[in-house]
Amino acid sequence: EYVVMAGIPIDIYSRGGGWSHPNAIGVSMHSPVYGHAIRAVLEPGKDYETLYHHPHTILRELVVEDGVVRTKPVAVKQSEVCKVDRTPLPKGGNS
């Protein structure tokens, strides 16, 4: 959980669990996976959550309706500073 300044563009990325695979000498290798960075302007007094859904970072507003927490989509853009291809390496084979 983070507290951030509202009303200004913020770049956000999510990290997935990645994958593990033993290499030729039996050592397990781990590769974390990062979602594409997004840019959004958050509004004061609102709560948000981010999700990683390969290869995307998803931002949703959390709202309470009739005592139930629901989510609403938030308008985002691709981040200007993080246009990096973070496609994970293929699974299997020697490392």
C-alpha positions in Angstrom: 0.0 0.0 0.0 1.3 3.4 -1.0 0.3 7.0 -0.4 1.0 9.2 -3.5 0.4 12.8 -4.6 -2.9 13.2 -6.4 -3.5 15.4 -9.4 -0.1 14.8 -11.2 0.8 12.2 -13.7 2.3 9.1 -12.1 4.0 6.1 -13.8 3.0 2.7 -12.4 4.1 -0.8 -13.1 3.2 -4.2 -11.6 5.4 -7.3 -11.1 4.2 -10.8 -11.6 5.6 -13.9 -9.9 7.7 -15.0 -12.8 8.8 -18.5 -13.3 11.4 -20.9 -12.1 13.2 -23.7 -13.9 16.2 -25.9 -13.0 19.2 -25.3 -15.3 21.8 -27.9 -16.5 23.5 -28.1 -13.1 20.3 -28.4 -11.1 20.2 -24.8 -9.9 16.7 -23.2 -10.0 16.6 -20.0 -12.0 13.9 -17.4 -11.3 12.8 -14.6 -13.7 10.4 -12.0 -12.4 8.0 -10.6 -15.0 7.0 -6.9 -15.2 3.9 -5.5 -16.7 4.0 -2.6 -19.2 4.3 0.7 -17.3 1.2 2.9 -17.4 0.7 6.6 -16.6 -2.4 7.9 -14.8 -3.5 11.0 -12.8 -5.0 9.8 -9.5 -7.8 11.8 -7.8 -7.6 12.9 -4.2 -9.5 10.9 -1.7 -10.0 7.9 -3.9 -8.5 4.4 -3.4 -7.0 2.4 -6.2 -5.5 -1.0 -6.9 -3.0 -2.3 -9.5 -3.0 -5.8 -11.0 -0.5 -7.6 -13.2 -2.2 -9.5 -16.1 0.6 -10.4 -18.5 1.8 -8.3 -20.1 -0.3 -5.4 -18.8 -0.5 -3.3 -15.6 -4.1 -2.7 -14.8 -5.3 0.2 -12.6 -8.8 0.2 -11.0 -10.6 2.5 -8.6 -12.1 0.8 -5.5 -15.6 2.0 -4.5 -18.0 0.8 -1.9 -21.6 0.4 -3.1 -24.3 -1.0 -0.7 -21.5 -2.2 1.6 -19.7 -4.2 -1.1 -16.3 -3.2 -2.5 -16.4 -2.9 -6.3 -14.0 -1.7 -9.0 -14.2 0.8 -11.7 -11.8 1.1 -14.7 -9.4 4.1 -14.7 -8.2 5.9 -17.8 -4.5 5.3 -18.3 -1.8 5.8 -21.0 1.4 4.0 -21.7 4.2 5.4 -19.7 6.5 7.7 -21.6 9.7 6.7 -19.7 9.2 2.9 -19.6 8.8 1.8 -23.2 10.9 -1.3 -22.6 10.1 -4.7 -24.0 10.0 -6.9 -20.8 9.0 -10.1 -22.6 10.1 -13.0 -20.4 12.7 -15.5 -21.7 11.2 -18.8 -23.0 10.8 -21.5 -20.4 13.0 -24.6 -20.6 16.5 -25.2 -22.0 19.8 -24.5 -20.3 20.5 -21.2 -18.7 
